[in-house]
Amino acid sequence: MENKTWLSRAECSALRGIAILGIMLHNFCHWLSIPAKENEYLYRVSNNEGLLGILAHPDAMLPINLVSYFGHYGVPVFLFLSGYGLVMKYGDRPDLPVFRFIRYHYLKLLTMLFTGFAAFTLVDLATPRPFHYTAGNIIAQLLMYINLLPWPSRSIWPGPYWFFGLMIQLYIVYRLFIHRRGPAVVVGLVLVCWLLQAVCGPEDETLRRLRYNCVGGMLPFCAGVLLGRSRPAAWMQCFRRWQWALLCMATMGVLSLMCFNFQTWLWAPLFAVAATVFFVKSLPAVALPPLLWTGGVSAVMFVTHPIARKIFIPVSLNGEVYAGLLLYIIGVVAIAGVFELLMDKIPKPKSPIRSSQGEEK
């Protein structure tokens, strides 16, 4: 039977599972005193030198360093899935009012953000070195425009919550500029956003601010949109798992090389997404259930993992690196399970799509 889409629901869920694992592990490991820090918002040669150093002289900290350096590429995977999912859900529907669409997605994000943020602030204030919040920053975080403020890296706390501001921007861009428009517009958006970054210096503050906002996430998001609008080639549907595995390894090799040049680094998220997709397609069915479960609770894990990090990071900072990491993973899973039950009790926002009888679906 011919597949009409590139990715099945199960594959999308597995991709979300891999993405959240990469993000949560990265957000723990890069807090440690290790040489291989990530190049996420800025491009620092010293970070690449740190990675090369640990690869040349590997030790017990090699996994920690690799996750620290590459784990943030889980974010582009989420952005890709968001673009792909919007096309799968809305397609070219004409009955998609701008305000209703943006309100619906803002309220969905706010449900997660508000619950996680409230819990995190309680833990943050009860643990050493609490963040100094201002009323303006709290309001900006809840209204999701905090990414637009000067020095977002100093005002967003916990740090991973920058993703909410990024996502609401991309939802707005999708509805205003992408929905029901041709591929030329989508490709044009990618090229404009790439050019804005390409003319910056590798360590310019302007580059950091662009990458904290939708300009930095446009490439993987639009890749998801374009893939969702296309149909898989017949010959690719005949690929076997070992062929997908070879594609994954080759793409990972290219991704690694792209990280060592500023201009190619700007396109690296596309290859990170491709490698993750190829990896999921190479997996046997028996390996999918853990990833499917993780993908199913990925949103809750995202909003709650900073809570577990603040609690358990002292264990690793005091010398028991892997003990702290293991406790962190257990804590994330446990807290996510509790919050999943809690968030099921919160009323869901109404869909922006109306049924044929005029009722909201």
GUZAKE-490228 format. One record per residue (C-alpha): x, y, z; chain; residue in one letter. Coordinates in steps of 0.5 Angstrom, whole numbers. Layout:
# GUZAKE-490228
      u      v      w  unit  code
      X      Y      Z     A     a
...
This chain:
# GUZAKE-490228
      u      v      w  unit  code
      0      0      0     A     m
      3      7     -2     A     e
      4     12      4     A     n
      1     19      2     A     k
      6     22      8     A     t
     13     22      9     A     w
     12     21     17     A     l
      7     16     20     A     s
      4     19     27     A     r
      8     14     31     A     a
     14     16     27     A     e
     13     23     29     A     c
     12     21     36     A     s
     18     18     36     A     a
     22     24     33     A     l
     19     28     39     A     r
     22     23     44     A     g
     29     23     41     A     i
     28     31     41     A     a
     26     32     48     A     i
     31     27     50     A     l
     37     31     47     A     g
     34     37     50     A     i
     33     35     57     A     m
     40     32     57     A     l
     44     38     54     A     h
     40     42     59     A     n
     43     39     64     A     f
     50     37     61     A     c
     52     44     59     A     h
     52     47     66     A     w
     58     42     68     A     l
     65     44     67     A     s
     67     41     61     A     i
     70     43     55     A     p
     65     41     49     A     a
     60     47     50     A     k
     55     48     45     A     e
     54     53     39     A     n
     47     54     39     A     e
     46     62     39     A     y
     53     64     37     A     l
     59     61     34     A     y
     65     60     38     A     r
     71     57     35     A     v
     73     55     42     A     s
     67     51     43     A     n
     69     47     37     A     n
     77     46     40     A     e
     74     44     46     A     g
     70     38     42     A     l
     76     36     38     A     l
     80     36     45     A     g
     75     31     48     A     i
     75     27     42     A     l
     83     27     41     A     a
     83     24     48     A     h
     77     21     50     A     p
     75     19     57     A     d
     69     17     62     A     a
     66     24     60     A     m
     66     23     53     A     l
     58     22     53     A     p
     57     28     57     A     i
     61     32     52     A     n
     58     30     46     A     l
     51     31     49     A     v
     53     38     51     A     s
     55     40     44     A     y
     50     36     40     A     f
     44     36     44     A     g
     41     42     43     A     h
     39     40     36     A     y
     33     37     39     A     g
     30     44     38     A     v
     30     44     30     A     p
     27     37     31     A     v
     21     40     35     A     f
     21     46     30     A     l
     21     41     24     A     f
     15     37     27     A     l
     11     44     28     A     s
     11     46     21     A     g
     10     39     19     A     y
      4     38     24     A     g
      1     45     22     A     l
      1     42     15     A     v
     -2     36     16     A     m
     -8     39     21     A     k
    -10     45     17     A     y
     -7     44     10     A     g
    -10     49      5     A     d
    -17     50      9     A     r
    -20     57      8     A     p
    -24     57     14     A     d
    -18     59     19     A     l
    -19     66     22     A     p
    -12     69     24     A     v
    -15     71     31     A     f
    -18     65     33     A     r
    -12     61     30     A     f
     -7     65     34     A     i
    -11     65     40     A     r
    -12     58     40     A     y
     -4     56     40     A     h
     -3     62     45     A     y
     -7     59     50     A     l
     -5     52     48     A     k
      3     54     50     A     l
      0     58     56     A     l
     -3     52     59     A     t
      4     49     59     A     m
      8     55     61     A     l
      4     57     66     A     f
      4     51     70     A     t
     11     49     69     A     g
     13     56     71     A     f
      9     57     77     A     a
     12     50     80     A     a
     19     52     77     A     f
     19     59     81     A     t
     17     55     88     A     l
     23     50     87     A     v
     28     56     85     A     d
     26     60     91     A     l
     27     54     95     A     a
     34     52     92     A     t
     41     56     92     A     p
     42     62     88     A     r
     35     64     86     A     p
     34     68     80     A     f
     32     75     81     A     h
     25     76     78     A     y
     22     83     76     A     t
     15     84     74     A     a
     16     86     67     A     g
     20     80     66     A     n
     15     75     69     A     i
      9     79     64     A     i
     14     79     58     A     a
     15     71     59     A     q
      7     70     60     A     l
      5     74     54     A     l
     11     71     50     A     m
     15     77     48     A     y
     21     76     52     A     i
     25     74     47     A     n
     24     81     44     A     l
     27     84     50     A     l
     35     86     50     A     p
     39     81     52     A     w
     34     75     52     A     p
     39     70     55     A     s
     40     74     62     A     r
     32     75     63     A     s
     29     69     61     A     i
     29     64     67     A     w
     29     58     66     A     p
     33     58     60     A     g
     29     53     56     A     p
     23     57     56     A     y
     25     62     51     A     w
     22     56     46     A     f
     15     59     48     A     f
     16     66     45     A     g
     20     63     39     A     l
     14     58     38     A     m
      8     64     38     A     i
     12     68     33     A     q
     13     62     28     A     l
      5     61     29     A     y
      4     68     27     A     i
      9     67     21     A     v
      5     61     19     A     y
     -2     64     19     A     r
      0     71     16     A     l
      5     69     11     A     f
      5     61     10     A     i
     -2     58     10     A     h
     -5     58      3     A     r
      2     61      0     A     r
      6     57     -5     A     g
     13     54     -4     A     p
     17     60     -7     A     a
     14     64     -1     A     v
     16     59      4     A     v
     23     58      1     A     v
     24     66      1     A     g
     23     66      8     A     l
     28     61      9     A     v
     33     65      5     A     l
     32     72      8     A     v
     32     69     15     A     c
     39     66     13     A     w
     42     72     10     A     l
     40     76     16     A     l
     44     71     20     A     q
     50     70     15     A     a
     52     78     15     A     v
     53     78     22     A     c
     59     76     26     A     g
     60     69     29     A     p
     60     72     36     A     e
     55     78     35     A     d
     50     80     40     A     e
     45     81     34     A     t
     46     74     32     A     l
     44     72     39     A     r
     38     76     39     A     r
     36     73     32     A     l
     37     66     34     A     r
     33     67     40     A     y
     27     69     35     A     n
     24     66     29     A     c
     29     68     24     A     v
     34     63     28     A     g
     28     57     27     A     g
     25     59     20     A     m
     30     54     17     A     l
     27     47     20     A     p
     20     50     21     A     f
     19     51     14     A     c
     23     45     12     A     a
     17     41     16     A     g
     12     45     12     A     v
     15     44      5     A     l
     16     36      7     A     l
      8     36      9     A     g
      6     39      3     A     r
     10     34     -1     A     s
      9     26     -2     A     r
     14     21     -2     A     p
     18     18     -8     A     a
     15     11     -9     A     a
     23      9    -10     A     w
     24     11     -2     A     m
     18      7      0     A     q
     22      1     -2     A     c
     28      3      3     A     f
     30     -2      8     A     r
     32     -1     15     A     r
     39     -2     14     A     w
     39      3      8     A     q
     36      8     13     A     w
     41      7     18     A     a
     47      8     12     A     l
     43     15     11     A     l
     43     17     18     A     c
     50     15     19     A     m
     52     19     13     A     a
     48     25     15     A     t
     51     25     22     A     m
     58     25     19     A     g
     56     31     14     A     v
     53     35     20     A     l
     59     34     24     A     s
     63     37     19     A     l
     58     43     18     A     m
     59     45     25     A     c
     66     47     24     A     f
     65     53     19     A     n
     60     59     21     A     f
     57     59     14     A     q
     55     52     14     A     t
     53     52     21     A     w
     47     56     20     A     l
     45     50     15     A     w
     47     45     20     A     a
     40     44     23     A     p
     37     42     17     A     l
     42     36     17     A     f
     40     35     24     A     a
     33     34     23     A     v
     35     29     17     A     a
     39     25     21     A     a
     34     24     26     A     t
     28     22     21     A     v
     33     17     18     A     f
     35     14     25     A     f
     27     13     27     A     v
     26     10     20     A     k
     32      5     21     A     s
     29      3     28     A     l
     26     -4     28     A     p
     18     -4     31     A     a
     21     -7     38     A     v
     25     -1     39     A     a
     19      4     38     A     l
     15      4     45     A     p
     20      7     49     A     p
     21     13     44     A     l
     13     13     43     A     l
     12     14     51     A     w
     17     19     51     A     t
     14     23     45     A     g
      7     23     48     A     g
      9     26     54     A     v
     15     31     51     A     s
     11     37     52     A     a
     10     36     60     A     v
     18     34     60     A     m
     20     40     57     A     f
     16     45     62     A     v
     18     41     68     A     t
     26     38     66     A     h
     28     45     69     A     p
     25     43     76     A     i
     29     37     76     A     a
     35     40     74     A     r
     35     45     79     A     k
     34     40     84     A     i
     39     35     82     A     f
     45     39     79     A     i
     49     40     85     A     p
     50     32     86     A     v
     54     33     79     A     s
     57     39     81     A     l
     60     36     87     A     n
     63     31     83     A     g
     58     25     82     A     e
     57     27     75     A     v
     53     20     73     A     y
     50     20     79     A     a
     47     27     79     A     g
     45     25     71     A     l
     41     19     73     A     l
     37     22     79     A     l
     36     28     74     A     y
     33     23     69     A     i
     29     19     74     A     i
     26     26     77     A     g
     24     28     70     A     v
     20     22     69     A     v
     17     22     75     A     a
     15     30     75     A     i
     13     29     68     A     a
      8     24     70     A     g
      5     28     76     A     v
      4     34     71     A     f
      1     30     66     A     e
     -5     28     71     A     l
     -5     35     73     A     l
     -5     38     66     A     m
    -11     33     64     A     d
    -15     37     69     A     k
    -14     44     65     A     i
    -20     46     60     A     p
    -17     45     53     A     k
    -18     52     48     A     p
    -23     51     43     A     k
    -20     49     36     A     s
    -20     55     31     A     p
    -23     50     26     A     i
    -31     50     25     A     r
    -35     44     23     A     s
    -40     44     17     A     s
    -45     46     22     A     q
    -42     52     25     A     g
    -39     49     31     A     e
    -32     49     34     A     e
    -29     42     33     A     k
